[in-house]
Amino acid sequence: MRKILLTALMFIPFAALGDHLDVIQLELKEGCSLADYRAIANDFNEQWGKKNAYHAEVAAPIQSHDMKSYYWLGRSADSAAFGKAYDTWQKESADADSVAGKLNARLAECSVSVGRRGYSTH
């Protein structure tokens, strides 16, 4: 019986990996409101994110030691999907006339990146 149980355990995953969470801490530039930034994020999701399996939300502080920072919360199915989307973004955003290039320019006009982190959610 013990051998059967040990054999069965070999087929059960011990760590189920969840989504990949891409967290970019940012500050809005003068003249750019949260509504402006959210409009860019919405355009990003519609124009680029959908076809690249990446969805973003914007988190605004209501309680924090840092009330100036906002957070871009990007979600992909897993780290591999994030890596593929990131590679695509890097390549496409280098072309200023592409969808990614235009979105990247709008993001840069509105915000300054303070830091970036990646997480696996469970």
Buried (B, 14 or more C-beta within 10 A) or exposed (E): EEEEEEEEEEEEEEEEEEBBBBBBBBEBEEEBEEEBBBEBBBBBBEEBBEEBBBBBEBEEEEEEEEEEBBBBBBBBBBBEBBEBBBEBBEEBBEEEEBBBBBBBEBBEEBBEEBEEEBBEEE
